[in-house]
C-alpha cells in the first residue's frame, strides 16, 4: 500500500496549477444521464472518485471517451444515448456517496431507478432523506428494498414547490437535475448555494434547461421536454486551493496558484488575513504568502456556503496549531470530523476535542512521526503538517488523498518540497 515519505522544514515556493473541482465534476458527470446527446467536460481532474463515477456510469450504459490532456487539462465526453441498466449497485455506491447523484437523472428521464443506499462514512452519517422527500414531492413512488432505493415515476415527474428541511448539497443537486425534465415548474427553497451547484446549473442551462436563481437559496426550474449536447469546463477546486493556502502559512516561501478563484474561497481568505496569511488576486489566479511574524489565533464555525467550509476544517486546524495563542473550531456539519486530531497530536499539536468543539493551543512547531490518514481532508492536513515539521513523516493510507488531490506530491516537489510516494 502506498505511503508518503515527507522531510519537512524546507522552503516551498513556486507555481501550482489548481485542477478541476472533484465536487463539481461528479454531479456534472451524472448530468449526462439527462440527455441522449453527448456532453463534453473539460478540466476534469484525474482522481479515484472520478474513476469510480466513470465506472458507475459505464455500467449504466454510458459510453465515455477520454482525450489525452492538453496543457494539463483533461477532457471527457459522455454519451448516455444507450442506457441499458437502471441499477446503481452496492459495490460501487458504498465506495463513494456521490454515486447517489444518478438517482434524480434516471428517474427524470426513464421513470425508474434502483440505487443502493450509501450508508455512513468515516466522517459521519449523511442520510439521503432530503433527496427522497424531494422526489416524492415531484410524484415519484419511493420504496426501500434490501438496502436499495427503488424510485418510479412511469408518467414522469411533476413540478413542485419544495422546501428542504436542511441545507443539503447532494439533495439540491439531485433535485435540480430531476426538475429539468419535470412537467411544469419546480421551486427549491433552502437550497444549498455552494459554487459547485452553480457550476452544475451552468452546464444544465447549456444543455437547454431553464433555471433561475443561481447562487441563491431559491432555485426555480421550468421543466423542458429534452436536453441537448453541451460542452462545459469544470470550475477550479476551491478545496485544493484552500489546502495550499493553508500550507503557505506554515512554511517559508510563497505560492502562485494558477486558475484559483478568490470569490469561491472568501470565508477562508478572510480567516487567513486575520491569522496572518495574505492572499492576493492576480491575473493568473492567487498569490499567497505568510506576512505575520507570528500567526494569530481565531475562532471559526463551519457552515454551509458562503460560511466557512467543513472541507477546510482540518487544514485550518493544522495551521492554527502553529498560531500563538488559543483558537476554537466548531464543526456543525458532520458529527465525526475530528479523527485527524490524534494524528496531528502525534506530530506535536496541542488539541482538545469536546463534542463538536475543538480547542487548539498553538505550539512552536511540529515534529516528524508516522501517521495515518482517516479520510480525504484529514489526509491532506497531515501532509501539510508534515511539510512544516522537523524531521521525517510517513503518511499511511494515502488512498484517501488520491480521492481528491491530483498529483499532490508532484506539484509540491516541483516547488521544493521533499515528498515522495513509496511502498
Secondary structure, DSSP 4 states (H G I P E B T S, - for coil): --EEEEE------EEEE--B-HHHHHHHHHGGGG-SS-EEEES----HHHHHHHHHHHHHT-EEEEEEEETTEEEEEEE-TT----EE-HHHHTT-GGGGGHHHHHHHHHSEEEEE----BTTB----HHHHHHHHHTT-EEEEETTEEEEE-TT--B--EEE-SS--HHHHHHHHHHHTTSBSEEEEES----HHHHHHHHHHHHTT-EEE-TTSSEEEEE--S----EEEEPPB-HHHHHHHHHHHTTSSSEEEEET--STTSHHHHHHHHHHTEEEEEETTEEEEEE--SSPBP-EEEB-STTSB-GGGHHHHHHHHTTSBSEEEEE--S-TT--TTHHHHHHTT-EEEEETTEEEEE--S--B--EEE--SHHHHHHHHHHHHHSBSEEEEE-THHHHTT-TTHHHHHHTTT-EEEEE-
